[in-house]
Structure formats: C-alpha cells, structure tokens
Amino acid sequence: MKFITRLERNGGWQFHPLVVGKFTLSIQASNSHYCTPRQELLNAGDYSAFEVAIFEGDSWINPTNDERFESLESDLKGRWDSSEHSVGAYIPAELVQRLYDLCEEVQA
C-alpha cells in the first residue's frame, strides 16, 4: 500500500504527517493511538488499523461531514466522531489507502 511506504517515524513513536494533494494526513500507530495492534512497532506494515486525522491547511476535516469524501461515508461511519477536532479510530489499512487515494484525487 502506497501510504505505508511513505510513513516514517519522527524519531519517537509518531509518524511524520503525509501531504497528499491539498490535504495533510496524520496516520498514527503506537501504544497510545487507536490502532491495531496497540503496540509500538517499527514497521508500519505490521499494523492492520490506524488512527487518522485529516487537515486542509490549519482546518481539521471530518470526512463524515464533508461531501468530498461522501464515496467513503458508509465505510467511515462510526469510525469518526462528530466533534470538530476528531480523529478516525481503528481505520483498517485498506480504508486508509482509499482515503489516501481520494485525497490525491480531490481538486481545489
């Protein structure tokens, strides 16, 4: 999966954010993130699910409330809460890749 090949640890247990099109994706996994397994693993490919946040500039994006992501709405429902600064919890790697791909496709 393309997003996994781009993830690099920042020297600690967080991955650097990924700029994807006009969005920035924070894709995280460790013992303090909503991921599977909830452990500190070196290889991103060893996780089956991740914690994800989406940003556009300084704004948090909740894809369940954003029409640009409506093609994934049914898959994301229940994985994101409705708060302004929400993250997606336990997002399967395959769905993270679909979010990544959609972010590449979305035009300004």
C-alpha positions as CSV (number, residue, x, y, z in Angstrom):
1,M,0.0,0.0,0.0
2,K,1.3,3.4,-1.1
3,F,0.6,5.2,2.2
4,I,2.6,2.6,4.2
5,T,5.7,3.0,2.0
6,R,5.6,6.8,2.8
7,L,5.3,6.5,6.6
8,E,8.4,7.3,8.6
9,R,8.8,7.6,12.3
10,N,9.8,11.1,13.6
11,G,12.4,9.8,16.0
12,G,9.8,8.8,18.5
13,W,6.6,6.7,18.2
14,Q,4.8,9.0,15.8
15,F,4.8,9.0,12.0
16,H,5.5,12.2,10.1
17,P,2.4,13.7,8.5
18,L,1.9,13.0,4.8
19,V,1.0,15.7,2.4
20,V,-1.4,14.2,-0.1
21,G,-2.8,16.6,-2.7
22,K,-4.3,19.6,-0.8
23,F,-4.6,17.6,2.4
24,T,-2.3,16.6,5.2
25,L,-2.9,13.1,6.7
26,S,-1.8,12.2,10.2
27,I,-1.6,8.4,10.2
28,Q,-0.6,7.1,13.6
29,A,0.0,3.8,15.3
30,S,1.6,3.1,18.7
31,N,0.5,2.0,22.2
32,S,-1.1,5.4,22.7
33,H,-3.1,5.6,19.4
34,Y,-6.3,4.0,18.2
35,C,-4.7,1.3,16.1
36,T,-4.3,-2.5,15.8
37,P,-2.2,-3.8,17.4
38,R,-2.0,-1.1,20.0
39,Q,1.8,-1.6,20.4
40,E,5.0,0.3,19.4
41,L,6.1,-1.5,16.3
42,L,8.9,-0.2,14.0
43,N,7.3,-1.3,10.7
44,A,4.1,0.5,9.7
45,G,3.2,-2.6,7.6
46,D,2.8,-4.6,10.8
47,Y,-0.3,-2.6,11.7
48,S,-3.7,-3.6,10.4
49,A,-5.5,-0.5,11.5
50,F,-4.5,3.1,12.2
51,E,-5.6,6.4,13.9
52,V,-6.1,9.0,11.2
53,A,-6.7,12.8,11.2
54,I,-7.2,14.9,8.0
55,F,-6.2,18.5,7.7
56,E,-6.7,21.1,5.0
57,G,-4.3,23.9,5.9
58,D,-5.0,24.7,9.5
59,S,-8.5,23.2,9.4
60,W,-9.4,19.7,10.7
61,I,-11.5,17.8,8.2
62,N,-14.1,15.3,9.4
63,P,-14.7,13.1,6.3
64,T,-18.1,12.0,7.5
65,N,-19.3,15.6,7.3
66,D,-17.5,16.6,4.1
67,E,-19.1,16.0,0.7
68,R,-15.7,15.5,-0.9
69,F,-15.5,12.2,1.0
70,E,-19.1,11.0,0.5
71,S,-17.9,8.0,-1.5
72,L,-16.4,6.6,1.7
73,E,-19.1,7.8,4.1
74,S,-20.7,4.4,4.7
75,D,-17.3,2.8,5.4
76,L,-16.2,5.7,7.7
77,K,-19.5,5.9,9.6
78,G,-19.0,5.0,13.3
79,R,-15.2,5.4,13.0
80,W,-15.1,9.2,13.3
81,D,-17.0,11.1,16.0
82,S,-18.8,14.3,15.2
83,S,-16.5,16.7,17.2
84,E,-14.7,19.5,15.4
85,H,-11.2,18.0,16.1
86,S,-12.0,14.4,15.6
87,V,-9.8,11.5,14.5
88,G,-10.7,8.3,12.9
89,A,-10.2,5.3,15.2
90,Y,-9.1,1.8,14.2
91,I,-9.3,2.6,10.5
92,P,-8.3,-0.6,8.5
93,A,-5.2,-0.2,6.4
94,E,-7.3,-0.8,3.2
95,L,-9.6,2.0,4.1
96,V,-6.7,4.3,4.9
97,Q,-5.4,3.6,1.4
98,R,-8.8,4.5,-0.1
99,L,-8.8,7.8,1.9
100,Y,-5.2,8.5,0.7
101,D,-6.2,7.8,-2.9
102,L,-9.3,10.1,-2.6
103,C,-7.1,12.9,-1.1
104,E,-4.9,12.6,-4.2
105,E,-7.9,12.9,-6.5
106,V,-9.8,15.8,-4.8
107,Q,-9.3,19.1,-6.6
108,A,-9.3,22.6,-5.0
